[in-house]
Amino acid sequence: MMNELKGKRALVTGASRGIGAAIALTLAQKGADVVITYERSAEKALEVVRAIEQTGQRGFAIQANSADAQAVQRSVEEAAERLGGLDILVNNVGIARVGSLVEMSLEDIDAHLNINIRSAVLASRAAIPHLGQGGRIITIGSNVANRVPQPGLTLYALTKSALISFTKGLAQDLGPQAITVNLVQPGPVDTDLNPADSGDFADQNRQFTALGRYGEPAEIGAAVAFLASPSAAFITGSALTVDGGFNA
C-alpha cells in the first residue's frame, strides 16, 4: 500500500507548512511526485520539498499568491509542465480571520472569498485539461461548514460551506471523464496557526470532540491519500469529515 500512488503527479496548494505540508509528504510517501505552492515562506517550502525528495520522489515548489487569479492559473500550468502532466490536485490553501462580520473590512471579505473559494475554482478549472481518466480533485474544507460552534466564524464558515456545493457540482460535471471530486473537512488540527496547547479555542475545541483531542496533520494527509488512491475510485461528490467526532 505504500506505493499505491506510484507514478502519480500531484499539486498541493498552500503547502509550505501545517496540513498542506503533511498532505504533500503523505502523497510522496505513497509514491507520488509532488509540486507545492507557497506565498511567502520560501524557506519552509524548501524544507517540504527536501522531505519529499527524501522519500525518493520528485518535489518542486512554486511561489504563487492564491488571491491572484493569474498566479493560480500560472501555478497549475507550471506544475503540469514540471511533472509532465497532472493526476491529482489538492486545493488546500485557505485563510481564517476571526471576528464579527461588522468588524471585517472589505479586504478581509475579499481575501476570504478569493483564497478560500475562487482559488479552488480557478485551480480546478486550470487542472481539468491535464487530468486524464482516474484523475482526482480533492479540496480541503472545514467541519464548520456544517456546524459553527462559536461566534466570529461567519465569513470563514460561509466560504467553507460553498466548497460543498462546488464539490458536488463538479463531481457531476467530471464523472463522465472518470475524474473524482471530493472534499475533506478537518476539525481542529494541531498546527502552528492553531496549536492544540495554546490556541484561542483550544480547550473548547477539545471538549467538543468525541475523542477529546486535536487531530494531527498527518491524519488529514492520510484521508487525502485515500481519496487519491485507486481504492476510492467509486467515491465522488462526497465530503469526508475528519474531526474526531466534533460534529457527531
DOSERO-707583 format. One record per residue (C-alpha): x, z, y. Coordinates in steps of 0.001 Angstrom, whole numbers. Last residue first. Layout:
REM DOSERO-707583
PT        x        z        y
PT        X        Z        Y
...
REM end
This chain:
REM DOSERO-707583
PT        x        z        y
PT   -21157    15806    13940
PT   -19812    14545    17270
PT   -16661    16666    17267
PT   -16393    16350    13469
PT   -12623    15935    13436
PT   -12870    13091    15958
PT   -12142     9810    14194
PT   -15292     7769    14864
PT   -15199     4349    13212
PT   -17416     1961    15163
PT   -18600    -1144    13355
PT   -19137    -4783    14284
PT   -17099    -5766    11245
PT   -16260    -4258     7866
PT   -16155    -6693     4927
PT   -12393    -7394     5210
PT   -11569    -3685     5448
PT    -9437    -3510     2287
PT    -7447    -6538     3513
PT    -5917    -4278     6170
PT    -6431    -4221     9938
PT    -9300    -1725     9668
PT    -7076      499     7528
PT    -4166      209     9957
PT    -6455     1257    12812
PT    -7586     4366    10958
PT    -3993     5244    10051
PT    -2881     4887    13664
PT    -5637     7281    14715
PT    -4256     9820    12252
PT     -732     9088    13517
PT    -1802    10207    16996
PT    -2626    13669    15606
PT    -6111    15106    15930
PT    -6897    18328    17722
PT    -8056    21334    15773
PT   -11052    23412    14678
PT   -12033    21150    11804
PT   -15674    20930    12876
PT   -14541    20034    16375
PT   -16314    21525    19388
PT   -14247    24710    19338
PT   -11030    22697    19536
PT   -12390    20808    22527
PT   -13273    23983    24395
PT    -9823    25472    23900
PT    -8059    22290    25006
PT   -10279    21347    27955
PT    -7654    21381    30716
PT    -4866    20645    28225
PT    -2372    23362    27328
PT    -1996    23700    23563
PT    -3554    20486    22304
PT    -1857    18388    24939
PT    -3946    15617    26520
PT    -1585    13382    28527
PT     1432    14297    26391
PT     -643    13616    23306
PT    -2645    15760    20853
PT    -5861    13860    20153
PT    -9353    14945    21195
PT   -11888    12544    19642
PT   -10956     9041    18719
PT   -13441     6156    18611
PT   -12071     3180    16676
PT   -13945      -73    17284
PT   -14202    -3160    15114
PT   -14057    -6938    15257
PT   -13496    -8999    12123
PT   -12385   -12620    12149
PT   -13826   -14596     9228
PT   -14333   -17589    11549
PT   -18111   -17494    11041
PT   -17992   -13777    11950
PT   -16435   -14439    15342
PT   -19535   -14490    17542
PT   -21361   -11757    15631
PT   -18321    -9491    15744
PT   -18003   -10250    19456
PT   -21494    -8911    20072
PT   -20995    -5724    18097
PT   -17602    -4951    19613
PT   -18739    -5594    23186
PT   -21821    -3462    22550
PT   -19627     -524    21521
PT   -16993    -1186    24184
PT   -19550     -537    26915
PT   -19782     3066    25682
PT   -16117     3557    26532
PT   -16526     2365    30099
PT   -19530     4566    30769
PT   -17839     7582    29177
PT   -14901     7253    31588
PT   -17185     6970    34598
PT   -19333     9939    33642
PT   -16548    12227    32405
PT   -16608    14922    35094
PT   -19093    17212    33417
PT   -18694    18348    29806
PT   -19508    17268    26255
PT   -20449    13611    26799
PT   -21620    12437    23377
PT   -21813     8885    22052
PT   -19259     7082    24229
PT   -17529    10450    24419
PT   -16180     9672    20934
PT   -13719     7300    22537
PT   -12806     3623    22445
PT    -9776     1944    20913
PT   -10426    -1714    20171
PT    -9614    -3576    16974
PT    -9584    -7362    16779
PT    -8539    -8662    13360
PT    -7831   -12102    11974
PT    -8836   -12913     8395
PT    -9097   -16634     9030
PT    -6942   -17503    12035
PT    -6306   -15687    15283
PT    -4381   -17607    17951
PT    -7437   -19099    19690
PT    -9044   -15623    19684
PT    -6152   -13846    21421
PT    -6899   -14920    25001
PT   -10567   -13967    24751
PT    -9634   -10658    23128
PT    -7104    -9887    25848
PT    -9673   -10746    28524
PT   -12457    -8592    27084
PT   -10161    -5656    26347
PT    -8644    -5891    29840
PT   -12103    -6013    31394
PT   -13352    -2809    29785
PT   -10940      121    30053
PT    -8466    -1410    32487
PT   -10707    -3297    34903
PT   -13718     -999    34781
PT   -11722     2216    35008
PT    -9427      866    37727
PT   -12353     -497    39736
PT   -14085     2879    39747
PT   -10936     4769    40725
PT   -10176     2253    43485
PT   -13727     2616    44778
PT   -13019     6317    45040
PT   -14460     8851    42631
PT   -15556    12159    44092
PT   -19218    11125    44164
PT   -18987    10297    40454
PT   -17782    13748    39535
PT   -14220    14085    38332
PT   -11831    13180    35528
PT    -9702    10066    35660
PT    -9245     8548    32221
PT    -7207     5416    31563
PT    -7051     2832    28791
PT    -4793      536    26794
PT    -5555      293    23081
PT    -6947    -3184    22574
PT    -5359    -3794    19174
PT    -4997    -7484    18370
PT    -4056    -8508    14841
PT    -3133   -11891    13353
PT    -1084   -13550    16080
PT     1259   -16523    16111
PT     4961   -17297    16136
PT     5800   -13688    16974
PT     7438   -14355    20325
PT     4945   -17062    21267
PT     1919   -15039    20244
PT     3197   -12075    22278
PT     3854   -14325    25294
PT      330   -15734    25170
PT    -1166   -12259    24895
PT      988   -10918    27732
PT      147   -13855    30006
PT    -3619   -13331    29679
PT    -3302    -9630    30476
PT     -963   -10331    33392
PT    -3412   -12855    34826
PT    -6256   -10350    34765
PT    -4228    -7591    36454
PT    -5602    -4132    35635
PT    -3672    -4274    32363
PT     -378    -4347    34254
PT     2014    -6048    31871
PT     5608    -5469    30754
PT     6165    -6913    27304
PT     7879    -5005    24490
PT     9092    -6528    21225
PT     9409    -5372    17619
PT    10384    -7196    14444
PT    10057    -5238    11222
PT    12664    -3392     9161
PT    11092       34     9702
PT    13924      854    12107
PT    12819    -2127    14189
PT     9500     -443    14925
PT    11264     2753    15996
PT    13534      710    18269
PT    10499     -974    19828
PT     8900     2426    20425
PT    12060     3679    22143
PT    12131      522    24274
PT     8580     1238    25412
PT     9669     4731    26432
PT    12460     3294    28562
PT    10198      658    30107
PT     7550     3222    31072
PT     5797     1355    33884
PT     3050     -944    32563
PT     3500    -1275    28818
PT     2687    -3893    26224
PT     3569    -3753    22547
PT     4567    -6520    20143
PT     4531    -5722    16445
PT     5736    -7314    13213
PT     3565    -5989    10410
PT     4700    -4411     7134
PT     2639    -1233     6761
PT     5336      795     8546
PT     5062    -1706    11393
PT     1311    -1116    11676
PT     1942     2636    11710
PT     4565     2283    14438
PT     2272      299    16709
PT     -635     2686    16169
PT     1546     5717    16896
PT     2836     4118    20106
PT     -720     3377    21208
PT    -1917     6912    20469
PT      753     8532    22605
PT     3504     6459    24161
PT     4691     2963    25119
PT     1651     1367    23514
PT     -588      116    26296
PT    -1671    -2957    24369
PT     -923    -3390    20669
PT     -162    -6953    19552
PT      207    -7626    15840
PT     1735   -10210    13518
PT     1053    -9990     9799
PT     3657   -10990     7183
PT     3329    -7741     5241
PT      202    -5869     6289
PT     -436    -4274     2872
PT     3249    -3459     2538
PT     2983      350     2319
PT        0        0        0
REM end
